[in-house]
Amino acid sequence: MDRGGDAREGGRDGAPRRGRILLDALRNAYGHTAVPPYAVRARAGAPVATPISCAELEEPDMTSARFTLRNLEHRLATVPDPRHGVRRSARASSAAVRRLALLQDRALQGRG
């Protein structure tokens, strides 16, 4: 991975990033929403952040602790990955980054 100065860097402490995006690989705690698929959560029982289908989301017994290191292998062998095919609709983030930069510039100039 290129560790040079680019759009991925910026301070975690809220320091100005000047158009750069913070990618925080350590967001793996209670209440954090940016968790990569199949990340082991920092909780008792080693729950794993597992992609689920919309139908599974509606199941009454669905909790964030349902899939663990102990049962994930069975799930992966028996249930298709709900993310299958998602790359077909993926889009580059460059246009969104440009739009955010424009909005930030306007806000800093008081034209919000």
Wavefront OBJ file of the C-alpha trace (Angstrom):
o trace
v 0.000 0.000 0.000
v 1.285 3.438 -0.891
v 1.886 5.335 2.330
v 2.733 8.617 0.609
v 0.746 11.806 1.163
v -2.557 11.420 -0.642
v -6.309 11.557 -0.222
v -6.344 8.725 2.340
v -4.526 10.594 5.041
v -5.682 13.001 7.693
v -5.642 13.363 11.409
v -7.994 11.334 13.568
v -8.025 14.187 16.069
v -10.160 16.401 13.827
v -7.228 18.344 12.410
v -8.013 19.843 8.996
v -7.640 17.240 6.282
v -7.924 19.726 3.399
v -9.834 17.521 0.979
v -8.418 14.255 2.242
v -10.592 11.425 3.524
v -9.839 9.606 6.765
v -9.921 5.833 6.375
v -9.983 4.550 9.922
v -9.175 0.841 10.019
v -9.597 0.823 13.808
v -13.353 1.584 13.840
v -14.189 -1.716 15.427
v -15.895 -0.812 18.689
v -19.432 -0.547 20.049
v -21.450 2.165 18.364
v -19.187 2.556 15.347
v -20.892 2.172 12.025
v -17.935 1.763 9.670
v -17.049 -1.887 10.096
v -15.684 -3.921 7.196
v -17.366 -7.207 6.340
v -16.154 -10.164 8.355
v -14.353 -8.061 10.952
v -14.206 -9.672 14.384
v -15.885 -7.302 16.821
v -14.249 -6.350 20.109
v -16.895 -8.082 22.240
v -17.327 -11.223 24.283
v -17.886 -14.309 22.135
v -15.975 -12.839 19.161
v -18.971 -11.802 17.055
v -18.175 -11.236 13.386
v -19.619 -8.362 11.332
v -21.351 -10.486 8.714
v -23.222 -9.241 5.640
v -26.869 -10.297 5.812
v -29.807 -10.171 3.422
v -32.808 -7.868 3.864
v -34.891 -10.916 4.806
v -32.415 -11.870 7.548
v -32.550 -8.338 8.905
v -36.264 -8.849 9.619
v -35.733 -12.060 11.609
v -36.678 -11.551 15.276
v -33.587 -13.359 16.554
v -31.131 -11.360 14.402
v -28.577 -9.569 16.560
v -25.095 -8.212 15.973
v -23.760 -11.192 17.959
v -25.487 -13.899 15.922
v -22.445 -14.827 13.833
v -19.201 -15.616 15.618
v -15.840 -17.171 14.903
v -17.387 -20.475 15.989
v -20.324 -20.508 13.539
v -19.188 -18.306 10.640
v -17.591 -21.150 8.702
v -20.917 -23.013 8.622
v -22.769 -19.893 7.467
v -20.305 -19.231 4.654
v -20.651 -22.836 3.483
v -24.470 -22.810 3.482
v -25.656 -19.245 2.730
v -24.770 -17.299 -0.421
v -22.954 -14.013 0.157
v -25.583 -11.222 0.063
v -22.954 -8.927 -1.463
v -22.584 -11.138 -4.534
v -22.841 -8.959 -7.632
v -22.569 -5.660 -5.775
v -19.528 -4.684 -7.828
v -21.747 -4.459 -10.909
v -23.352 -1.334 -9.440
v -20.261 0.098 -7.760
v -19.285 3.643 -8.643
v -16.048 5.570 -8.238
v -16.029 8.023 -5.368
v -14.124 10.721 -7.278
v -17.265 12.691 -8.271
v -18.539 12.629 -4.685
v -15.148 13.736 -3.357
v -15.111 16.657 -5.842
v -18.652 17.644 -4.808
v -17.757 17.508 -1.110
v -14.688 19.672 -1.744
v -16.840 22.230 -3.566
v -19.353 22.282 -0.711
v -16.559 22.651 1.818
v -15.025 25.543 -0.123
v -18.405 27.284 -0.317
v -18.978 26.807 3.417
v -15.539 28.198 4.253
v -16.256 31.228 2.063
v -19.584 31.781 3.816
v -21.711 30.862 0.809
v -23.038 27.648 2.472
l 1 2 3 4 5 6 7 8 9 10 11 12 13 14 15 16 17 18 19 20 21 22 23 24 25 26 27 28 29 30 31 32 33 34 35 36 37 38 39 40 41 42 43 44 45 46 47 48 49 50 51 52 53 54 55 56 57 58 59 60 61 62 63 64 65 66 67 68 69 70 71 72 73 74 75 76 77 78 79 80 81 82 83 84 85 86 87 88 89 90 91 92 93 94 95 96 97 98 99 100 101 102 103 104 105 106 107 108 109 110 111 112
